[in-house]
C-alpha cells in the first residue's frame, strides 16, 4: 500500500477502535474537515479532537469500508457507517475524500448519503 493509503487506513482503524489519540495523530495539526464540497466542519487538532470525542461516545459506532480508490496523495473511501443518530440507531453511506500531505491527512471532505434507521423494536 502507498503511504497515503496507510495513513487513511490507520485513521479508519483508530475510528473503529474509538482511539481518540491515534485518530487525531493521523491528521495534520492544521487539518480541516468539510462537508463536501466546502462547508467547514472542523479546523485544527483541538476541533478535530472535540468532534471525534463526542462521536466516539456512540456505543454502536463502526465504519465498514466498501471500496477505496487511491491516486497519489488522494484517497477516496466509500463507507457504511453504523451510528446512533438523534432519532435512533441506523446506518449511513458516506464518501470521504482525503488529501494527504507529509504523511498526515491535510483535508477530509465528506459526502453524506442516505441514512437508514433501524426498525423500532
DAGI-V228400 format. One record per residue. N is the residue number from 0. RES is the residue in one letter. PSI is psi in degrees with one decimal (none if undefined). Layout:
N:RES:PSI / N:RES:PSI
//
This chain:
0:X:158.3 / 1:X:161.4 / 2:X:-38.3 / 3:X:-45.4 / 4:X:-38.2 / 5:X:-44.8 / 6:X:-36.1 / 7:X:-37.8 / 8:X:-40.4 / 9:X:-38.7 / 10:X:-44.7 / 11:X:-42.8 / 12:X:-42.5 / 13:X:-37.3 / 14:X:-49.1 / 15:X:-22.3 / 16:X:-5.3 / 17:X:42.0 / 18:X:97.4 / 19:X:-49.4 / 20:X:-45.3 / 21:X:-37.7 / 22:X:-49.0 / 23:X:-34.6 / 24:X:-19.2 / 25:X:-11.5 / 26:X:146.9 / 27:X:155.4 / 28:X:-31.3 / 29:X:24.4 / 30:X:153.4 / 31:X:144.6 / 32:X:140.0 / 33:X:148.5 / 34:X:124.5 / 35:X:135.7 / 36:X:-26.6 / 37:X:12.8 / 38:X:112.2 / 39:X:126.1 / 40:X:-45.8 / 41:X:151.4 / 42:X:118.6 / 43:X:160.6 / 44:X:-40.8 / 45:X:-44.4 / 46:X:-38.2 / 47:X:-46.3 / 48:X:-43.3 / 49:X:-45.2 / 50:X:-42.3 / 51:X:-30.9 / 52:X:-42.7 / 53:X:-42.8 / 54:X:-39.1 / 55:X:-10.0 / 56:X:-13.9 / 57:X:120.0 / 58:X:-25.2 / 59:X:10.4 / 60:X:128.0 / 61:X:136.4 / 62:X:125.7 / 63:X:121.8 / 64:X:123.8 / 65:X:-44.9 / 66:X:145.4 / 67:X:136.8 / 68:X:130.5 / 69:X:126.6 / 70:X:101.3 / 71:X:-120.9 / 72:X:-2.4 / 73:X:131.0 / 74:X:126.5 / 75:X:119.4 / 76:X:133.2 / 77:X:119.2 / 78:X:158.2 / 79:X:120.2 / 80:X:127.0 / 81:X:128.4 / 82:X:168.6 / 83:X:107.0 / 84:X:164.1 / 85:X:-32.9 / 86:X:5.7 / 87:X:179.5 / 88:X:155.1 / 89:X:-164.3 / 90:X:155.4 / 91:X:136.8 / 92:X:144.6 / 93:X:155.5 / 94:X:127.7 / 95:X:129.1 / 96:X:108.1 / 97:X:134.1 / 98:X:124.9 / 99:X:132.2 / 100:X:132.3 / 101:X:40.5 / 102:X:8.7 / 103:X:156.0 / 104:X:120.1 / 105:X:-42.7 / 106:X:148.7 / 107:X:129.8 / 108:X:128.4 / 109:X:128.9 / 110:X:114.8 / 111:X:127.3 / 112:X:-157.5 / 113:X:138.0 / 114:X:130.0 / 115:X:115.3 / 116:X:145.8 / 117:X:148.0 / 118:X:141.9 / 119:X:135.3 / 120:X:none
//
